[in-house]
């Protein structure tokens, strides 16, 4: 619209200026021809007189000026006869027609006639009317020689009233035509915009509703133009997506149903097998050595099988939406210390020092069983992958949230693996032997337990720098978490090389300072960060739809 208006104004201005210049050139040319002819007639009249007294010459001048100012019925022409600028002889006074008495020829025109009296001198001047209006005019000056009086300048002035009127008509016509053209362009642009933008807006609206889960939404197809083909293609894409999503949902429901059914169906035979295995295990002293060893292996594998079955049942409850919380006020520091105590034997076996960093005690309403399960999974994984380096459990709190970060300095996570650690049955290195006998569902269950508390579980890791898992829970149920108080990513300092002191829960329920705490962690309590920063580190928070 704005571009169309600019083009119309530019074209109109160019055309108007061209017409105005043409009228001026035409008027100037005709004025010069008339002035040449009239000047010759006046000169002939002065040359033909045989009386050269000033009175006779003055009367002849008046008659000549009057004659050339009103040819036929044209009374608009103005004439001035006055002494030339280089004529010092006494002679006749200035002679002019009515209305020309106030006209003073410009100095540049008079000077030009002095320098070149043989040629006409032309200039566009402005006439001031008595009504206050101005009109341009063409002034043509010529030299006339009067006997006994010397050189005189004859000025013919041709007002351009008619040309000005014509330009006014042209200007009004251009204004009306330009306005009409702009309105037409605006109407066309509006229609074109409606034809193009309306389907695009419809597509955007349908896309938003599809993204919101309304998979039955479709675009309305009208006509057979490109927009109609776009709508048809869009609807085909939406139908294909709906069909594929439906297939995935059916497959997911089938998988969940299978997991739930198998888990429940296995409980009865597993109970029977467990009873028989316990009897055999209790009597292993009466068997040969290899049979006794087999009974121990049988009991151990049954323990793993029962753990896997329990995890599958828990997952099926999450899938069915049947998981519920049982909140009670729990000291998060004491809970973290209890989890550390549970894993102390395993940590000593693998040469891993467990450290609890909890400056203050924090009591929050949580489901103790579920949060303890989360911490057990995080601590056991850290011990498993710690490679004999310290494992630090950090408890922090702020106004809206509490957090527990479990940091190890082991093999770490490769780029992109932080997004996958919460997937079911995912393992960073499937070929690597496990010490704790996990099922591959621990972090998935931990993630669901965190979400059930309206919290979140995050992971960071870098190869050779270890990993950190951070659990963040609301301090008060129903109050949104503003920010997590605990560390996740390391700060830009070097990796810890020495061991300082930290706080660890003792067997009698108290707390004491022990060796085995990474000093750089202790120095970063106020900055809410962990060492070290690694270029290309992978940090991820599980998506809410996982």
N, C-alpha and C positions, 0 to 999 in steps of 0.2 A: 504494500500500500504506500509506504513512504517512498520507495524507489519509483513507483509509478507517478506519484505527485512530483518528485524531483525531475523526472524526465519530461513530464508535461510542462512544467514551468520553464525548463531549459529550452525546449523546442519552441514554446510560445514566445519567449524572450528573443530568441534568434530570429524567428519569423517577423516579429514586430519591429525589431531593429532593422532588418532588411527592407521592410516596406517603408519605414521612415526614411532611411537613407535613399531609397529610390525616389520618393517624393521630393526630397530636398534636391537631389541631382537634377530631376526633371524641371523643377521650378527654377533653379539656378541657370540651367541652360536656356530656357525660354526667356528669362529675365535678361540675360546677356544679349541675346539676339534682339529683343525689343529695344534695349538701351542703345545698342549700336545703331539701330535704324533711327531712333528718335534723336540721338545725338547728331547724326548726320543731317537731319532735317533742320535742327536748330542752328547748326553751323552754316548751312546753306542760307537760312533766313538772314543771319547776320552778314554774310558775305554779299547778299543781294541788295542790301540797303545802301542808298546813296547819301543818307543823312547820318552823321556820326556824332551829333551832339549828345550829351549825356541824357537829356530828357527823352529824346527819341529812342535812344538805346534802352533806356529803362522801360519805356512803354512796350518796346519790341520784346524785351525780356519777359515781361509779365504775360504778353499775349502768347509767347512761345511756351512758357511754363504751363499756362492754363490749357493750351491746346494738347500738349503731350500727356498731361495728367489725366485727361478724361476722354480717351478714345472710345467712340461709340457710347455704350452704356456702362463702361467700366469706370467707376468712381473711386476705386480702392487704391489706385496708384498715387504715390506721393513723390513730389519733385522739389528739389532744392538747387538753386543756382547761387553760387557765392564765389567771392574772389579767391583765386588760387593762393596757396601758401607762399609761393615765390613771387607774387605780384605785389609790388609796392606802389604802383601808380594809383592816383585817385580815380575813382570810377563810380559805377552804379552800385547801389546797396544790394544786400541779399534779397533774393526773390524766392518765395516758396509758396506752395499750395496750402489750402486750409488743412489744418491738422498736422502740418509738417513744421510748424514754427518752433516746436520744442526739440526737433531732431537736430542733434549735433553730430556731424560725421566723425567717426573715430579718427584719432590722430594718426594711426598706422596707415589708414586708407589715404589720408591727405598727404602724408609723407611719401607713400608709394607713387602717387600721381606727380609729385614734384620730381621724384627720381626718374619715373618712366611715364611721361605724359602721353606717349603715343598709344598706350594700351589701357584697356579697362582694368579697373581694380574692383574686386567683388568680395563681400563679407556678409556673413549671417549676423544680424543684429536682433535685438529684442525691442519691440514697441510696447509702450505702456499706454493702455486705453484709459479713457476717463472713468470707466466703471471699475477700475482697479485691476482688470485682467491684463495679462501679458500675452503677446503673440509674436512668434518669430517672423522675421522678414528678410528678404534678400536686398542688399544695397549694392548698386552698381555705379561706380564713379568713372566719369570720363572728362577729358580736357576740351574746353571750347575757347577759341580765340575771338574776342570781341574787338572790332576796330575802335581805336582811340581809347580803349579801356584795358586792354591787355588780356592776360590769361585768366579764365574763370573755370571753376569745377562744376560740372553738372552731375547731380546725384539723383538717381531714380530708385525709389524704395518700393518693393513689391511685397506687401503683407501676405502671409501664408495662412489666412483664415480658413480657406476651404481645405487646404491640406491638413490643418490641425483638426478640423471637423472629421475629415476622412480617417485620420489616425485615431481619433476618439471612437469612431464607429468600429474600426478594426480592433482597438483595445477592448472595447466592450464585448465584441464578438469572440475574441480570444478568451476573455475571462469566462463568458458563459459556456463556450465550447470546452475550455479546460476544466471547468467545474463539472460539467456533464461527463467528460471523459474520466475524471478522477472518480466520480460516483460510479461510473460503469466499471472501472477497474476494481474499485472497492467491492462492488457487488459480485463481480467475477471471482475476485480473490476469496470473498466470504464463501461463495458456493463451492469453490475448489477446496477450500480449507475444510468445509463441512463434509465434503465427499471423501476427503483423505483422513482428516483428523478424527472424525467420529468413529470410523472402523478401528483406527489405532487405539483410541481410548477404550473402545469396547473390548479390544484384544487385551489391553492392560487390565481392565476390570475382570475379565474372565480369567486371566492369568493369576491375579491376586486371589480370586475365589478358588481356583485350582490349588494354589499353594496353601490355602487355608484348609484344604481337605475336601472341598466340594467337587468331586471328580466328575459329576454329571453336567457341569457347566459347559456350554458350547457357544460359539459365536453364531450370530444370525447371518445367513448367506443371502445376498441380494444381487441379482443380475449375473453377468458373466464376464465382468471386467477383471483387471488384475487384483483389485481389492477382494472381489468375490473368490478368486482363486486362492488368495492368501487366507481368507477365512476358511475355505474348504481344507487347505493344507493344515491350518491350525487345528481344526476340529479332528482331522485324521490323526494328528500327533497326540491330541488330548485323549482320543479313544485308545490309541496304542499304549500310552502311558497308563491309562486306567486299567487296561487289560493286563499289562505287565505287573502293575502294583497289586492288582487283585490276585494274580498268580503267586506273587511273593507273599502276600498276606495268607493265602491258603496254605502255601508251603510252610510259612512260619507257624501258623496254627497247628498244622499237622505235626511239625517238629515238636512244638510245645506239648501237644497232646501225647505224642509218642514218649517224650521224656517223662511226663507225669505218669502215664500208664505203666511204663517199664519200671520207674522208680517204685511205684506202689506195689506192682506185682512181684518185684524182687524181694520185698521186705519179708514175706512169709518164708520162702525157702531159705533166705539168708539167715533168718533167726534159727531155723532148724540146723543149718550147717554150722552156725556159731555154737550152738549147744553141743553138737557132736565134736567140734574142733576143741572146745574148752575141755571136754572130758578127756580127749586124747592128749591134750597139752598137759593136763593135770597128772596124767599117768605116764608121762614120757620117761620117768625114771625107771619104769619096768621094761622099757624097750631097749633094743640095740641102739648103738650110738647113731647110726645113720637114720634110723626110724625116729629117734628123738629129735634129731636135727630137722627132719622133714616136718614134724609136728610144730616146731617153732616157726619154720618158714610159713606153714599153713596159717598159724595164728597171726603172724605179722601181715600177710597178704590179705587176710580177712579184715584186719583193722583198716587197711587201705581201702578195701572194697566198701566197708561200712562208711568210711569218710566220704568216698565218692558218691555213694548212694545218698548220704545226708546232704551233700552239696547239690545233687540233682533235685532232690525234694525241695530244697530251699529255693533253687532257681525256678522250679515249677510254681511255687507259691508266689514268687515275684511276677512271673508271667501271667498268672491268673489274677493278680491284683489282691491276693489274700494276705499279704504281709502286713502286720500291724505292729505298732510301737507300744512298749510298756515303759514309760518314762519314770525315772526316779532320780532324785538329786544324787549325783556321783562326783567324787573328787577325781578330776581327770588326771591330776598328778599321781595320786595313789594308784589309779587304774593303770597308768603307763608303767609305774614301778612294779606292779604285780605282773604285768606282761613280760617285763624284763626278767623278773625272777623265774617265770615259767621257762624262759629260753636260756637261762644261765648255763645249764648243763650242756646243751647243744653248742652254745657259744664257746665254752671252754674246750669242748671236743675239737672244734674247728679253729681254735686259737684266735677268736674274735673277742675284743673287749667291748662290752655293752655300757653305754654312758647315758645317763638321764640328765638333761639340762632343763630344769624347771625352777626358775627364780621364785615364783610364788605359787601357792596352791589355788586351784580354780575348781569350783564346784558348779556343775551345770546339770539341768534335767535331761537325761538321755536314757536310751535303752542300753543298760550296761552290757547285756549279752551280745548285742549287735556291735557296739563300739569296741568291746574287747575282742570280738572276732576280727574286726578290721585291723586292730593293732597287732594281733597275733600274726595275721597274714603279712603285714608290712615288715614286722621285725624278723620273722622267719625267712622271708625273701631276702632281706638285707644281709642276714647271717649267711645264707646260702650263697649269695653272690659277692660277699664282702672281701674275699681273698685275703683273710687274716688281718684286715685293716679294721680300725674301730668302727662301730656303728653307734650313731648318736641319735637319741630320741629327744626332740625339743618340744616343749609345751609352752605355748604363748597364748595371750588373751588380749582383747581390747573391749571396747564398749559393746559391740554388737556380735562378736564372734570369739570362738576359741579354736585353737589349731594344735595339731600334733604332727611334726615333721620327722620322718625317719630318714636319716642320711647315712649312706655307706660310701666307701672310697674304693669300691671294687671295679669290676669290668665295665660298668656303666651301660648306657643304652646307645645304640646307633641312631643316626638321623632317621626320623620317621617312626621309630619304634615306640616313642612315648605316646603315639596315637593308638597303638595296638595292644599295649600291655593290659588293657581292661577288656579285651575281647575274650570270649569264652574259649577255653582250651588252647589259647595262644601261649607259646613259649619262645623266648628269645633264641635259644639254641636247643632244638629238640634232641640233638645227639649228646647233649651234656647230661651226665649222671646227676641225679638229685639226691641230696642227703635226707631231706625232710619228707620226701614222698608225697608231694603235692598233687592235686587233682587237675590243675589248670583252670579251676573255677574260682579260686580264692579271691583274686582281684575283681572279677566280675561281680561276685557276691558282695564284696566290700564296697564297690561302687553303688550297688543298689541299696545297701544299708545306709550309705552316706546320703543318698538322695531321699531315702525315707525320712531322714532327719531334716530335710530341707537344706542339706549341706552339699559339699562337693569334695571330690578326691582328684588330686592332680599329680602329674608325674613330670620329672625332669631327669635328663641323663645325657652324658657325653662319654664317648669311648675313652677308657683309661682314667676318667675323672670321677667315676662312681655315678650314683643316682640319688634322687631324693623324691620321696612321696610325701605329700602334704594333705592331711585330712582337716577340713574346716567345717565347723558346726556352728549353728546359731547359738548365741549365749542365752537367749530367751526365745522360747517357741513362738512362732508367728511374727517375730521381728526380723526383717530382711538383713542379710549380711552386707555391711558397707564395704569391708575389705578384710582380707585374711591377715591376721597378725603375725603368723609364723613365716619363716624363710622357705623359699623353694629353689630359686636359682642362686648360684654362688656369686660372690662379689669379685671384683677384679683384683685379686691378690693371688699370690702363689699358693700352690697346694701345701697342706700342712706337712712339715717335716719332723716336728717334735711333738711330744705329748705333754700336756700340762695337767691341770686338775679339773675335775668336774663333780657333779653331784650324783650319787647313785643310791638307790634304796637298799638298805641292809636287810639281813634276814630277820631282825627283830622289829622291823617296821619303821625304824628311824632312817636318818640320812647321814651320809658322811662324804668327805672329799676323798676321791680315789685317783690313782694314776690311770692314764688311758684316755684322757679327754683331749681332742685336737685343739691346740691353743688358738688357732685362727678362728675357730668357731666361737670360743669364749670371748674374743675381742670384737666380735661382730654382733653381739647381742643387741646393742642399741641401734644398729643399722638394719636389722631385720634381714640379714643376708647370710649366705653360706659361701665358703671358698670352694673352688675358684671359678672364674668365668672362663669359658672356652668358646673360641670362635666356632660358629655353626652349631651351637648347642640346641638341643631339641626340647621344647617345653610344650606341653599340651594339657588341656583340661578336657575330659571326656565330654562329648556332645550329649545334650539332654535327651536325644532320641535314641541313644544306644541302649 
